[in-house]
Amino acid sequence: MNKLQGYELYKYWNQASPGKILTRKQVYFEKIGYKPWAPTQVSFHQSNKRFRVWHAGVKSGKSLASARDMEPMILYGGTKGWILSSIYELGQFEFHYILESFQNQGFAFENLSDSPKSGKMYFRIEGVNGISTCDVKSGKDITKLGGASLDWVLMVEAATMNEEVWERNIRQRLTDKIGIAAFTTTPKGRNWTYKLHKKGLKKDEPRWKSFYCKSIDNPHLDKKEIKDAKEDLSQDAFRQEYEAGFLTFAGRIYKNFSSELNYTDMEYSKDLPLYVTFDFGFITPAVCLFIHIKDKNFYVVNEIYRTHLTHNEFGKYIREYMNLNKYKQEVGSYGDISKPEAIAEMKKHGFYIRGRQTDISLGLEYVRQILKPGARRLFVNTVKCPQFTEEMENYQYKKTKTFKEIPADIDNHGCDAIREFIVNFKMGRPNIRII
């Protein structure tokens, strides 16, 4: 058999070991006594995708698992890999997990440097098919990374690095050998690794896979300590660091909204009153949200976002969608009544849009009231409504030189639609029924 490299080698280790049910990787894990303790670790090891993105809370086990995952690649021999982080010291933990594992197995090193302070951490080791190398690198200055061809790269705390490290250097280093990459990180807002996370969630994505876990998923962590941390930190800080939430702190309008806390699995039901609320657009999306009300709670159960449709075309599209999916006639339609041309066109398709012209800040406050902890009344089917969910979690005020709070007019279309609906509910529209 020809010597394997990169992705082909990675898949080799995930194949069943001859004469056994376990994969070659699992046989190796048994040999060294490594037992993944969390379902996410198991899924990470078993995935056959070339690019894996793992967002996790602190101390959740991602460093150990990712290090163990690369060990078979090294021991095969003749491979080259990097542990890359924003600053040199961050990569030492994964490096030491690998180094100590090999030392415990009695392997001798051809060359070894273990000096984080001097900026030199690497080893050379004789594998079955030749010398393998493992180097710790910093992504702080990509001009110093060089042009090596890599079988694997482990990007540690990737969210703290600049996107250009991946795009202008590392991705190219994987081309010759069809190398693999693993991104392990705690989220830092919705930066470039969040885009990779979304990419890996797509069911039809052939090369990318995303993973997610919270600190509490690690059974070895003291649950009381996690509870204490929750009391010591702000809600946003705890959600990012311990629950791996993708949050943007500064200027968030709906700080109490999250895809976890406001989640519902409720879907459209013919047994509940149906409401629709709109925000109009053309270049920017036109939006329709489908809402049920039950037990004084609001449930957003579906969304439609469309661009480059006239108001008439959008109204026709929504009505045809509702008929095709056997949605019953809506009880009420709501939206921005400051656009009479849109109102007139939607009316042609049976949407008699109601609304009130109110101060935006008042509408924002009404929505915040139903997001308060202990009084939470707005819930979203995040599976059916991914764009609306993302908007709500990322809705921010503009950065201005004054203290006036003005919402940023970008990625806010679902937010505008829900605000119009809640304003009308709060101000007592007669055709909103609660059951």
C-alpha positions as CSV (number, residue, x, y, z in Angstrom):
1,M,0.0,0.0,0.0
2,N,1.3,3.5,-0.9
3,K,2.1,5.7,2.0
4,L,-1.0,7.7,3.0
5,Q,-1.1,11.4,3.8
6,G,-3.5,14.2,4.9
7,Y,-7.2,13.4,4.6
8,E,-6.7,9.9,3.2
9,L,-4.7,9.1,6.3
10,Y,-7.2,10.6,8.6
11,K,-10.0,8.4,7.0
12,Y,-7.7,5.4,7.3
13,W,-7.7,5.7,11.1
14,N,-11.5,6.0,11.1
15,Q,-11.9,2.6,9.3
16,A,-12.5,-0.6,11.1
17,S,-9.3,-2.3,12.3
18,P,-8.7,-5.7,10.5
19,G,-10.7,-8.4,12.3
20,K,-12.3,-6.0,14.8
21,I,-15.4,-4.0,15.1
22,L,-13.6,-1.0,16.4
23,T,-11.9,1.6,14.2
24,R,-8.1,1.8,14.1
25,K,-8.4,5.0,16.0
26,Q,-10.6,3.4,18.7
27,V,-8.1,0.5,19.0
28,Y,-5.3,3.1,19.6
29,F,-7.4,4.9,22.2
30,E,-8.0,1.6,24.1
31,K,-4.3,0.9,24.0
32,I,-3.4,4.2,25.6
33,G,-6.3,4.1,28.1
34,Y,-8.1,7.2,26.7
35,K,-11.8,7.2,27.1
36,P,-13.8,10.1,25.7
37,W,-16.2,11.2,28.5
38,A,-18.6,13.5,26.5
39,P,-20.8,12.7,23.5
40,T,-19.3,15.7,21.6
41,Q,-15.8,14.2,22.0
42,V,-17.0,10.9,20.6
43,S,-18.7,12.6,17.7
44,F,-15.6,14.7,17.0
45,H,-13.4,11.6,16.9
46,Q,-15.8,9.6,14.7
47,S,-16.5,12.3,12.1
48,N,-15.0,11.7,8.7
49,K,-15.2,15.3,7.6
50,R,-12.0,17.0,6.4
51,F,-12.7,20.2,8.3
52,R,-14.1,20.1,11.8
53,V,-15.2,23.1,13.8
54,W,-15.7,22.7,17.6
55,H,-17.0,25.6,19.7
56,A,-17.1,24.7,23.4
57,G,-17.2,26.2,26.8
58,V,-14.0,26.4,28.9
59,K,-12.7,23.2,30.4
60,S,-15.1,21.1,28.3
61,G,-12.4,18.6,27.1
62,K,-11.8,20.0,23.6
63,S,-8.0,20.4,24.1
64,L,-7.5,16.8,25.3
65,A,-9.7,15.3,22.6
66,S,-8.2,17.3,19.7
67,A,-4.7,16.4,20.8
68,R,-5.6,12.7,21.1
69,D,-7.2,12.9,17.7
70,M,-3.9,13.9,16.0
71,E,-1.7,11.3,17.7
72,P,-2.4,8.5,15.2
73,M,-1.6,10.8,12.3
74,I,1.8,11.4,13.9
75,L,2.6,7.8,14.7
76,Y,1.8,6.6,11.2
77,G,5.0,8.3,10.2
78,G,6.1,10.7,7.5
79,T,3.6,13.4,8.4
80,K,3.9,17.1,9.2
81,G,1.5,19.0,11.5
82,W,1.1,22.3,13.3
83,I,-0.6,23.3,16.5
84,L,-1.5,26.9,15.7
85,S,-2.8,29.6,18.1
86,S,-3.0,33.4,18.3
87,I,-0.1,33.5,20.8
88,Y,2.5,30.9,21.2
89,E,1.7,29.9,24.8
90,L,-1.9,28.9,24.0
91,G,-0.7,25.9,21.9
92,Q,1.3,24.4,24.7
93,F,-1.5,22.5,26.3
94,E,-2.4,20.4,23.2
95,F,1.4,20.0,22.6
96,H,2.0,18.6,26.1
97,Y,-1.0,16.2,25.9
98,I,0.6,14.7,22.8
99,L,4.2,14.8,24.1
100,E,3.3,13.2,27.4
101,S,1.2,10.5,25.7
102,F,4.2,9.5,23.5
103,Q,6.6,9.6,26.5
104,N,4.3,7.4,28.5
105,Q,4.3,4.9,25.6
106,G,8.1,4.8,25.6
107,F,8.7,6.5,22.3
108,A,12.1,8.1,21.6
109,F,12.3,11.5,19.9
110,E,14.7,12.4,17.2
111,N,14.6,16.1,18.2
112,L,12.7,17.8,20.9
113,S,12.3,21.3,22.2
114,D,9.8,22.0,25.0
115,S,10.4,25.7,25.9
116,P,7.2,27.9,25.7
117,K,9.1,31.0,26.9
118,S,11.7,30.8,24.2
119,G,9.1,30.2,21.5
120,K,10.5,26.8,20.5
121,M,8.1,23.9,20.9
122,Y,8.4,21.0,18.5
123,F,9.4,17.4,18.2
124,R,10.5,14.9,15.6
125,I,9.5,11.2,16.1
126,E,10.1,8.0,14.2
127,G,6.8,6.6,13.0
128,V,6.1,3.4,11.0
129,N,6.5,5.2,7.7
130,G,9.3,7.7,8.5
131,I,9.9,10.8,10.6
132,S,6.9,12.8,11.7
133,T,7.1,16.4,12.9
134,C,4.9,18.4,15.2
135,D,5.4,22.2,15.7
136,V,3.7,24.8,17.8
137,K,3.2,28.0,15.8
138,S,1.8,31.5,16.5
139,G,-0.6,33.1,14.0
140,K,0.3,36.6,15.3
141,D,2.5,37.3,12.2
142,I,1.5,35.1,9.2
143,T,4.7,36.3,7.3
144,K,6.7,34.1,9.7
145,L,4.7,30.9,9.1
146,G,6.5,29.9,6.0
147,G,5.2,27.7,3.2
148,A,5.3,24.1,4.6
149,S,2.9,21.5,3.2
150,L,0.9,20.1,6.1
151,D,-1.0,16.8,6.7
152,W,-2.8,18.3,9.6
153,V,-3.3,21.6,11.5
154,L,-5.0,22.1,14.9
155,M,-6.1,25.7,15.2
156,V,-6.3,26.3,19.0
157,E,-8.7,29.0,20.2
158,A,-9.3,29.9,16.6
159,A,-11.7,32.6,17.4
160,T,-8.9,34.7,18.9
161,M,-7.0,34.6,15.6
162,N,-7.5,36.9,12.6
163,E,-9.4,35.3,9.7
164,E,-6.5,36.1,7.3
165,V,-4.4,33.4,9.1
166,W,-6.7,30.8,7.7
167,E,-7.5,32.4,4.4
168,R,-4.0,33.7,3.4
169,N,-1.8,31.0,4.8
170,I,-3.1,27.9,6.5
171,R,-5.7,26.8,3.9
172,Q,-3.0,26.9,1.2
173,R,-0.6,24.8,3.4
174,L,-3.1,21.9,3.2
175,T,-3.4,21.8,-0.6
176,D,-0.5,19.6,-1.6
177,K,-1.3,16.7,0.8
178,I,-5.1,17.3,1.0
179,G,-4.5,18.0,4.7
180,I,-7.1,18.2,7.4
181,A,-7.9,21.0,9.8
182,A,-9.6,21.1,13.2
183,F,-10.7,24.4,14.8
184,T,-11.2,24.2,18.5
185,T,-12.3,27.4,20.3
186,T,-14.5,29.1,22.8
187,P,-16.7,31.6,20.8
188,K,-15.8,35.2,20.6
189,G,-18.9,36.8,19.3
190,R,-20.0,36.2,15.8
191,N,-16.7,36.4,14.1
192,W,-15.2,34.3,11.3
193,T,-15.3,31.0,13.2
194,Y,-19.1,31.5,13.6
195,K,-19.4,31.6,9.8
196,L,-17.5,28.3,9.8
197,H,-19.8,26.9,12.5
198,K,-22.8,27.7,10.4
199,K,-21.2,26.1,7.3
200,G,-20.6,22.9,9.2
201,L,-24.2,22.7,10.4
202,K,-25.5,22.4,6.8
203,K,-26.7,18.8,6.2
204,D,-25.6,18.8,2.6
205,E,-22.1,20.1,3.4
206,P,-19.6,17.4,2.2
207,R,-16.4,18.6,3.8
208,W,-17.3,20.6,7.0
209,K,-18.8,19.5,10.3
210,S,-19.6,21.6,13.4
211,F,-19.6,20.5,17.0
212,Y,-20.8,22.3,20.1
213,C,-20.8,21.6,23.9
214,K,-21.0,23.4,27.2
215,S,-18.6,23.3,30.1
216,I,-21.2,21.5,32.2
217,D,-21.0,18.6,29.7
218,N,-17.6,17.7,31.3
219,P,-18.5,15.3,34.1
220,H,-15.1,15.9,35.8
221,L,-15.9,19.6,36.5
222,D,-17.4,20.6,39.9
223,K,-21.0,21.5,39.3
224,K,-21.0,23.9,42.2
225,E,-18.0,25.7,40.8
226,I,-19.9,26.2,37.5
227,K,-22.9,27.5,39.5
228,D,-20.6,29.9,41.4
229,A,-19.1,31.2,38.1
230,K,-22.6,31.9,36.9
231,E,-23.3,34.0,39.9
232,D,-19.9,35.8,39.7
233,L,-20.1,36.7,35.9
234,S,-22.5,38.7,33.9
235,Q,-25.1,36.7,32.0
236,D,-23.4,37.4,28.7
237,A,-19.9,36.5,29.9
238,F,-21.1,33.2,31.4
239,R,-23.0,32.3,28.3
240,Q,-20.0,32.9,26.1
241,E,-17.3,31.3,28.3
242,Y,-19.2,28.4,29.9
243,E,-22.1,27.8,27.5
244,A,-20.3,28.6,24.3
245,G,-22.9,31.2,23.3
246,F,-22.2,33.3,20.1
247,L,-22.7,36.7,21.6
248,T,-21.8,40.2,20.7
249,F,-21.7,42.1,24.0
250,A,-21.4,45.8,23.2
251,G,-24.6,47.5,22.2
252,R,-26.9,44.4,22.1
253,I,-30.5,45.5,22.2
254,Y,-32.1,42.2,23.3
255,K,-29.5,41.0,25.8
256,N,-31.9,38.5,27.4
257,F,-32.7,36.7,24.1
258,S,-30.8,33.5,23.3
259,S,-31.4,30.6,21.0
260,E,-31.3,28.3,24.1
261,L,-33.5,30.2,26.6
262,N,-36.1,31.3,24.0
263,Y,-36.2,28.0,22.2
264,T,-39.5,26.2,21.4
265,D,-40.2,23.1,19.3
266,M,-43.7,24.3,18.6
267,E,-44.5,24.2,14.9
268,Y,-47.5,25.5,13.0
269,S,-50.8,24.1,14.4
270,K,-54.2,24.4,12.7
271,D,-55.6,24.3,16.2
272,L,-54.1,27.7,17.2
273,P,-54.9,31.2,15.9
274,L,-52.3,32.2,13.3
275,Y,-50.9,35.7,13.0
276,V,-48.5,37.1,10.4
277,T,-46.3,40.1,10.7
278,F,-44.2,41.7,7.9
279,D,-41.2,43.9,7.2
280,F,-40.9,45.1,3.7
281,G,-37.8,45.2,1.5
282,F,-36.5,44.5,-2.0
283,I,-32.6,44.7,-2.0
284,T,-32.8,44.0,1.7
285,P,-35.1,41.0,2.6
286,A,-38.8,41.2,2.9
287,V,-39.8,39.2,5.9
288,C,-42.9,37.3,7.1
289,L,-43.1,35.7,10.5
290,F,-45.8,33.2,11.5
291,I,-46.9,33.5,15.1
292,H,-49.1,31.6,17.5
293,I,-50.3,32.8,20.9
294,K,-51.0,30.4,23.6
295,D,-51.2,30.8,27.4
296,K,-50.2,34.5,27.0
297,N,-46.9,33.4,25.3
298,F,-45.8,34.3,21.8
299,Y,-44.4,31.5,19.5
300,V,-42.7,32.4,16.3
301,V,-43.1,29.1,14.4
302,N,-41.9,29.9,10.9
303,E,-40.1,32.5,8.8
304,I,-39.8,33.6,5.2
305,Y,-37.1,35.9,4.0
306,R,-37.0,36.9,0.3
307,T,-35.1,39.5,-1.7
308,H,-35.7,41.0,-5.1
309,L,-39.5,40.6,-5.0
310,T,-41.9,43.5,-5.5
311,H,-44.5,44.0,-2.8
312,N,-47.1,42.4,-5.0
313,E,-44.8,39.4,-5.8
314,F,-44.0,39.0,-2.1
315,G,-47.7,39.0,-1.1
316,K,-48.4,36.4,-3.8
317,Y,-45.5,34.2,-2.7
318,I,-46.6,34.2,1.0
319,R,-50.2,33.4,0.1
320,E,-49.2,30.6,-2.2
321,Y,-46.8,29.2,0.5
322,M,-49.6,29.2,3.0
323,N,-52.0,27.5,0.7
324,L,-49.5,24.9,-0.4
325,N,-48.7,24.1,3.3
326,K,-52.3,24.1,4.3
327,Y,-52.0,27.0,6.6
328,K,-55.4,28.3,7.7
329,Q,-56.5,31.9,7.2
330,E,-54.6,34.2,9.5
331,V,-56.4,36.0,12.3
332,G,-54.5,39.2,11.7
333,S,-51.7,40.7,9.6
334,Y,-49.3,43.3,11.0
335,G,-46.5,45.5,9.6
336,D,-45.0,48.9,9.0
337,I,-48.0,51.1,8.0
338,S,-45.7,53.9,7.0
339,K,-45.4,52.2,3.6
340,P,-48.9,52.6,2.0
341,E,-47.7,51.3,-1.3
342,A,-46.7,48.0,0.3
343,I,-49.9,47.8,2.3
344,A,-52.0,48.3,-0.9
345,E,-50.1,45.5,-2.8
346,M,-50.4,43.1,0.1
347,K,-54.1,43.7,0.3
348,K,-54.5,42.2,-3.2
349,H,-53.6,38.9,-1.7
350,G,-55.8,39.1,1.3
351,F,-53.4,40.5,3.8
352,Y,-55.2,43.4,5.5
353,I,-52.2,44.8,7.4
354,R,-52.8,46.7,10.7
355,G,-50.3,48.7,12.6
356,R,-49.6,51.8,14.7
357,Q,-47.0,54.4,14.2
358,T,-45.1,54.5,17.5
359,D,-41.6,55.6,18.6
360,I,-39.1,52.8,17.9
361,S,-37.7,53.0,21.5
362,L,-41.2,52.2,22.8
363,G,-41.5,49.2,20.6
364,L,-38.0,47.9,21.7
365,E,-39.0,48.3,25.3
366,Y,-42.2,46.3,24.8
367,V,-40.2,43.4,23.3
368,R,-37.6,43.6,26.1
369,Q,-40.4,43.2,28.6
370,I,-41.4,39.8,27.2
371,L,-37.7,38.7,27.3
372,K,-37.1,39.3,30.9
373,P,-35.8,36.3,33.0
374,G,-38.8,35.1,35.0
375,A,-41.2,36.8,32.7
376,R,-40.1,35.3,29.4
377,R,-43.0,35.1,26.9
378,L,-41.4,35.2,23.5
379,F,-40.3,31.8,22.1
380,V,-38.8,30.9,18.7
381,N,-38.6,27.6,16.8
382,T,-34.9,28.2,16.0
383,V,-34.8,25.3,13.6
384,K,-37.6,26.8,11.5
385,C,-36.5,30.4,12.0
386,P,-32.6,30.5,11.9
387,Q,-32.4,33.9,10.3
388,F,-34.8,35.5,12.8
389,T,-32.9,33.9,15.6
390,E,-29.6,35.2,14.4
391,E,-31.0,38.7,14.0
392,M,-32.4,38.7,17.6
393,E,-29.1,37.6,19.1
394,N,-27.1,40.1,17.1
395,Y,-29.4,43.1,17.0
396,Q,-27.4,46.2,18.1
397,Y,-27.4,49.9,18.5
398,K,-25.5,52.1,16.2
399,K,-22.2,53.5,17.3
400,T,-22.8,57.2,17.6
401,K,-21.0,60.2,19.1
402,T,-24.1,61.0,21.2
403,F,-25.8,59.0,23.9
404,K,-28.9,58.5,21.8
405,E,-29.8,54.8,21.3
406,I,-30.5,54.2,17.6
407,P,-30.8,50.6,16.3
408,A,-28.4,49.8,13.5
409,D,-30.3,49.5,10.2
410,I,-28.7,46.2,9.1
411,D,-29.8,42.6,9.6
412,N,-32.9,43.9,11.5
413,H,-35.8,42.9,9.3
414,G,-37.3,40.1,11.5
415,C,-36.6,42.3,14.5
416,D,-38.7,45.1,12.9
417,A,-41.5,42.6,12.1
418,I,-41.7,41.2,15.6
419,R,-41.6,44.7,17.1
420,E,-44.6,45.8,15.0
421,F,-46.6,42.8,16.1
422,I,-45.8,43.2,19.8
423,V,-46.5,46.9,19.7
424,N,-50.0,46.2,18.4
425,F,-50.5,43.5,21.0
426,K,-49.5,45.8,23.8
427,M,-51.7,48.6,22.6
428,G,-54.7,46.3,22.4
429,R,-55.5,45.5,18.8
430,P,-59.0,44.0,18.9
431,N,-58.3,41.0,16.6
432,I,-55.5,39.5,18.6
433,R,-57.0,36.5,20.4
434,I,-55.4,34.6,23.3
435,I,-56.3,31.0,24.0
